[in-house]
Amino acid sequence: MEQVVVVGAGLGGVRTVEFLRAEGFSGPITLIGDEPHEPYDRPPLSKQILAGTWSEQQALLHRGDFAQLDVSVHFGSSAIGVDRAAVYLDDGSQLPYHALVVATGVQPRRLPGQPDHRDLHVLHTLEDCRGLRDSMSRARSLLVIGAGFIGAEVAATACMAGLEVTMVEALPFPFARVLGEQMGQLCAQLQTDHGVTVRCGVPLVSFVDSDSGIAARLADGSTVQADCGIVGVGTVINDCWLAGLEVPTSGGLLCDTTGLVEGTDNVYAVGDIAAWRHPIIGDRPRIEHWTSATEQAGVVAQRLAGKPITRQADTTPYFWSDQYGLTLQLVGRCDLATSVEVLHDPGTVKGTVAGYFAGDNLVAVLAFHAPRLLNRYRRMLAAGASRHEVCSTAAELACR
Ligand SMILES: Cc1cc2nc3c(=O)[nH]c(=O)nc-3n(C[C@H](O)[C@H](O)[C@H](O)COP(=O)(O)OP(=O)(O)OC[C@H]3O[C@@H](n4cnc5c(N)ncnc54)[C@H](O)[C@@H]3O)c2cc1C
């Protein structure tokens, strides 16, 4: 039987081993993860666990014992090298494989000169979450550097816990490159409506020494200060152990439409590190969404189990974010859009829905807590609806 080695025991890695067994793969499977504990899910780290409404147990990814799945696990072990036949671990051992699944994800990008300060955090791991929660429990104010989804969710959680929050963003408005100006401004409004001070277009120049807490100098010469801080300025992929594969990694591991890393015949990639080829458009976006990691794991498992591939991954990526009791949902590819239209404007952030179009075609939909509408347009997106069809539907729904 073929030996499958899966490196990275986060969402993509754990779902891969689960799907492999569910698809009837009966050969030996090894799962390697550098974190010391049982695998856990990351979305609650900026939401329920940070807020203290969930225990850490509630975020576990795998209910039960990996031994019941007959999966051999090495937690607390780092892969430090690989070639086309084996993975090399930091304890000196080597694990031969017939098929390798790379699921080592990303880590937070750090700012140049970012100090190691007990009250300045990034947020990616359970330890990061514990550290941030501890700082927040002693703090009256929080500085959020970067208005992306992690920063926005932490700002919301902190604000609802009673902290005074300042958010600093280098771009002229939040999500400027992803959502466009009008929807980016709405994301800023969601924060300001709850009392967060949002300062956009002012890049952080440097951190400055402060007697207490965190202080940062901004490009306009001003200084912002808070008891604690979080830096949420994007990610870099965990590829430092992959040099021995001799494949390009700079834009993620380039894969075909079912996860095989191009230039190899037995290496697959899933999750945040993977850049799968889109079956129709042909490009290879790297998508850091929970749903994509899960879908990709299912496809790779079918392929490795020798089953017909009935699952799909990444054709219409889906992302959600919870802030202030609202769920923001984004389906599709905003990066392909040439224009944005507001489809539903109730006059509040809640209920706003926008369509993103490439020429005449709907390519993405963003909804601020409007799940029914989102589902309606999601079906239209899957059916390849035109601008005219989408706008007619919006007009018809508005009349009801
Ligand atoms: C705080 C937070 C909130 C999020 N919220 C949302 C959300 O609301 N909605 C959404 O769609 N997505 C969200 N995401 C994104 C989502 O969690 C990721 O897309 C998903 O976890 C990707 O899974 P993955 O398996 O690729 O990576 P991960 O889950 O990060 O797992 C990778 C694992 O590999 C390990 N690893 C790395 N290098 C090595 C090595 N050399 N050897 C061994 N192990 C290694 C890592 O430590 C990690 O445990 C959030 C992410 C974070 C951090």
PDBQT file of the ligand as one rigid body, heavy atoms in Angstrom, charges set to zero:
ROOT
HETATM    1  C1  LIG A 501      -7.209  34.260  13.456  1.00  0.00    +0.000 C 
HETATM    2  C2  LIG A 501      -7.728  33.699  12.161  1.00  0.00    +0.000 A 
HETATM    3  C3  LIG A 501      -9.073  33.823  11.847  1.00  0.00    +0.000 A 
HETATM    4  C4  LIG A 501      -9.568  33.324  10.648  1.00  0.00    +0.000 A 
HETATM    5  N1  LIG A 501     -10.886  33.495  10.349  1.00  0.00    +0.000 NA
HETATM    6  C5  LIG A 501     -11.362  33.048   9.164  1.00  0.00    +0.000 A 
HETATM    7  C6  LIG A 501     -12.736  33.244   8.834  1.00  0.00    +0.000 A 
HETATM    8  O1  LIG A 501     -13.516  33.814   9.607  1.00  0.00    +0.000 OA
HETATM    9  N2  LIG A 501     -13.173  32.773   7.636  1.00  0.00    +0.000 N 
HETATM   10  C7  LIG A 501     -12.335  32.128   6.744  1.00  0.00    +0.000 A 
HETATM   11  O2  LIG A 501     -12.777  31.745   5.650  1.00  0.00    +0.000 OA
HETATM   12  N3  LIG A 501     -11.032  31.930   7.047  1.00  0.00    +0.000 NA
HETATM   13  C8  LIG A 501     -10.534  32.374   8.226  1.00  0.00    +0.000 A 
HETATM   14  N4  LIG A 501      -9.216  32.183   8.542  1.00  0.00    +0.000 N 
HETATM   15  C9  LIG A 501      -8.350  31.468   7.561  1.00  0.00    +0.000 C 
HETATM   16  C10 LIG A 501      -8.394  29.952   7.766  1.00  0.00    +0.000 C 
HETATM   17  O3  LIG A 501      -8.289  29.611   9.111  1.00  0.00    +0.000 OA
HETATM   18  C11 LIG A 501      -7.256  29.336   6.946  1.00  0.00    +0.000 C 
HETATM   19  O4  LIG A 501      -7.541  29.578   5.584  1.00  0.00    +0.000 OA
HETATM   20  C12 LIG A 501      -7.062  27.851   7.205  1.00  0.00    +0.000 C 
HETATM   21  O5  LIG A 501      -6.705  27.600   8.531  1.00  0.00    +0.000 OA
HETATM   22  C13 LIG A 501      -5.990  27.304   6.266  1.00  0.00    +0.000 C 
HETATM   23  O6  LIG A 501      -5.685  25.973   6.585  1.00  0.00    +0.000 OA
HETATM   24  P1  LIG A 501      -4.228  25.389   6.295  1.00  0.00    +0.000 P 
HETATM   25  O7  LIG A 501      -4.297  23.943   6.662  1.00  0.00    +0.000 OA
HETATM   26  O8  LIG A 501      -3.747  25.778   4.966  1.00  0.00    +0.000 OA
HETATM   27  O9  LIG A 501      -3.262  26.166   7.312  1.00  0.00    +0.000 OA
HETATM   28  P2  LIG A 501      -3.227  26.137   8.880  1.00  0.00    +0.000 P 
HETATM   29  O10 LIG A 501      -4.568  25.902   9.459  1.00  0.00    +0.000 OA
HETATM   30  O11 LIG A 501      -2.506  27.383   9.274  1.00  0.00    +0.000 OA
HETATM   31  O12 LIG A 501      -2.299  24.865   9.226  1.00  0.00    +0.000 OA
HETATM   32  C14 LIG A 501      -0.946  24.774   8.859  1.00  0.00    +0.000 C 
HETATM   33  C15 LIG A 501      -0.219  24.010   9.932  1.00  0.00    +0.000 C 
HETATM   34  O13 LIG A 501       1.066  23.620   9.473  1.00  0.00    +0.000 OA
HETATM   35  C16 LIG A 501       2.003  23.817  10.515  1.00  0.00    +0.000 C 
HETATM   36  N5  LIG A 501       3.359  23.899   9.943  1.00  0.00    +0.000 N 
HETATM   37  C17 LIG A 501       3.934  24.956   9.314  1.00  0.00    +0.000 A 
HETATM   38  N6  LIG A 501       5.192  24.643   8.932  1.00  0.00    +0.000 NA
HETATM   39  C18 LIG A 501       5.415  23.371   9.342  1.00  0.00    +0.000 A 
HETATM   40  C19 LIG A 501       6.528  22.500   9.233  1.00  0.00    +0.000 A 
HETATM   41  N7  LIG A 501       7.655  22.851   8.606  1.00  0.00    +0.000 N 
HETATM   42  N8  LIG A 501       6.428  21.254   9.766  1.00  0.00    +0.000 NA
HETATM   43  C20 LIG A 501       5.280  20.857  10.392  1.00  0.00    +0.000 A 
HETATM   44  N9  LIG A 501       4.188  21.647  10.512  1.00  0.00    +0.000 NA
HETATM   45  C21 LIG A 501       4.258  22.894   9.984  1.00  0.00    +0.000 A 
HETATM   46  C22 LIG A 501       1.518  25.113  11.155  1.00  0.00    +0.000 C 
HETATM   47  O14 LIG A 501       2.054  25.337  12.429  1.00  0.00    +0.000 OA
HETATM   48  C23 LIG A 501       0.012  24.848  11.194  1.00  0.00    +0.000 C 
HETATM   49  O15 LIG A 501      -0.336  24.122  12.342  1.00  0.00    +0.000 OA
HETATM   50  C24 LIG A 501      -8.685  32.677   9.741  1.00  0.00    +0.000 A 
HETATM   51  C25 LIG A 501      -7.317  32.551  10.049  1.00  0.00    +0.000 A 
HETATM   52  C26 LIG A 501      -6.850  33.064  11.256  1.00  0.00    +0.000 A 
HETATM   53  C27 LIG A 501      -5.363  32.946  11.572  1.00  0.00    +0.000 C 
ENDROOT
TORSDOF 0
